Amino acid sequence: MVEGIKKLLTAQYDVLDIAEDGNQLVQLAKKLKPDVIVSDISMPIMNGINAAEQILSSGLETKVILLTMLPEVKFAMKALDIGVHGYLLKHAAPEELLIAIKTVLMNKTYITPTLAADIMEAYKSGKREEYDPLNVLNARQRQILQLLAESQSIKDIASILNVSHRTVEFHKYKMVEILNLNNASELVPFAIKNGLG
């Protein structure tokens, strides 16, 4: 899919780089300062929403467009609340991505028509989607939870994040306590239910 998007974009734009995961996306954004970032929400290590939040809060002028498989309004609203400029579904026609890029480059927000009406209705009615339980976790805990949901072992997580096994275990058990779960085996189902992994 990445190659398809790259091919589509290189006809009209300079593609500066491709990030393998959310952490790398944040680093590349700060280094390259692109005009537009097109990112998947489902990314390893740090998901696209958390990566976008870090990029947008860092003061970069970059416009962020998120692609997702999830047609759920709550994820779209979360993305828009953090300041994402474009939000569309992965299975949309390739031309829609080009329209989204042109739109955000004109300092406008692009929302896929499939979700636009539902999102506007949710905002107008004041019906904020239910409280996001992941907000009680800090950035490191969200990263660890996402990696657990991706079936990474404690050893692999420690290596990926460059921390000790004990640090990972500490955060794991702290999350059980914070999220009011019964035990660590409930972390992965909780993560998946809340859009991680």
N, C-alpha and C positions, 0 to 999 in steps of 0.2 A: 504493500500500500504506500509506503514511504517513497519508493521509487516512482510510483505512478504520480504522486503529488509533485515530486521534484521535477519530473518530465513536464507536467502541466504548467508549473510555475516558471521554469527556465525559458519558456518561449517569450515571456513578457518581463520577467524579473530576474535579478541576480540572487541566486540561492547561496547564502554565505556559509552555511554549515548545517549539519544534521545532528541533533542531540540523541544520545542513546537512552538517557533517563532524565528525570526531573532535576536532579542535582546538576548534571552537566548543562541542562538547558539554562538554569539560573546563571551559571558561570559564563557560558557562551554569550548570553544576553548582555551581561555586564562588560564583557570584553569587546564584543563586536558592535553593540548598540544598533541593532537592526531597526528598520522602519516598522516592520511587521514580523510577528512570530506566529506561526501556525503550529499549534500543539494539540496532541491527543490528550484527553483527560486521563485515560488509562496509561500511565507510564510507570516503569519500575522505580523503586527507591523513594521517589516523591511524585505524587500524582500531579496532573496538569493544573488543577485548581490551586493547589498549594504553591507550585512553582510560579504560576501567574501572579499570585498574591505577593510573593517575594519580589518578583521583577517589578510589578507595578508600584510597590511601596518603596522601591529603591530610588525612585525619582527619575527613572529612564522615560524618555518620550515614546518608547516603543508601544505599538498597538498590538494587543494580543487577541488572537482568534482561537477559540477552542473547538475541537471536533469531538464528538461523543457518539457512542452507540446507544446511550441511555436517553430515551425520550421523556425523562421525568422532569417536571417543572421545577422541583426543589433544587436539582443540580444546576439548572439554568439560572435560577434566581440567586443561588449562592455565587455563581460565576459573575453575574451582573452586579451583585452587591460589592464585590471586591474590585470592580472597575474594568472587567474584561470588555473588549470592544466588539467582539463578534462571537457568535455561538451557533454552530450548525451540526447537523447529524452527519455521521460518516457516510451513510448510504445516499446522501443527497447527490445530485448530478454534479460532475466536476465544474461545470459552468457556475454553479452556485458559490463555490469557493472563490472563483475569480471576481464575482460580483461582491462578495463579502470583503475581499481585499480592497477593491476600489472604494467601497463604501467607507471602511474604516480610515483609509488614507484621506478621505474628505472630512475627517473628524466627526463621523456619524457612527452610530451603533448599528450592527447588523445582527438580526435574530432570524433564524430559519423560520419561514412562514408556517411550517408544521407546528411550531410551538408558540409563535408570537401571540396568538389570540389567548391561549391559556395563561401565558405569562402576564399579559396585560390585565386579564381578568383577576388574577391572583393579587397583583399590585393594587388595582382599583378597589377591590372588595376588602383590602386590608388583611386578607387572609394570608398571613405569612405562613410559609410551609413550616411543619413542625420543627421544634427546636432541634438543632444538630448536636447530638451528643459528643461528636468528635471535637467540638469547640473547647471542651474542658481539658483536652490533652495539649501538651506543648508540642512544638515542631518536631523535636527529637522523638517523642513518643509516637506521634503520627507516622513518622518515617518507619519506626520499628514495627508498628502495627501493620503498616502497608506491606513491609517485607515479610512479616509472618503470614499475611494473607496470600502472598506470592509463593508460599511454601519454602521460604528460605530457612535454613537451620540457624540456630543461635550462633554457631561458629561462622557461618557465611555472613550473617548480619554484622557481627563484630568486625569482620574483615572489610565488608563493603563500607561501613561507617567509620572505620579506623578507630574503634573503641575496644575495650576489653569485654570478654564474655560476661564478666560480673556486672558491667554497666548495662549490658543488654538485659540480663536477668533481672537486675534491679528495676529497670523501666517496665519490663514485662509484668512483674508483680505489683508495681505501683499502679499500672493501668487497670489491673483487676480490681484494685481497691478504689481507684477514682471512678471507674465505670460501674461500680457496684455489681460486679459479676461474681459468680460462685467460685470459679477457678480459672486457671490459665487456658484450659481447653475451650473455654467459651470465647476467647479473644478473636480467633479466626472467623467463626460464624458471625460474630458481632461486626467485624471489619467488613465482611462481604455484604452484609445486610445494609451497611451504611456507605456503600459505594467505593470501598477500597478493595484493591486486589483484582 
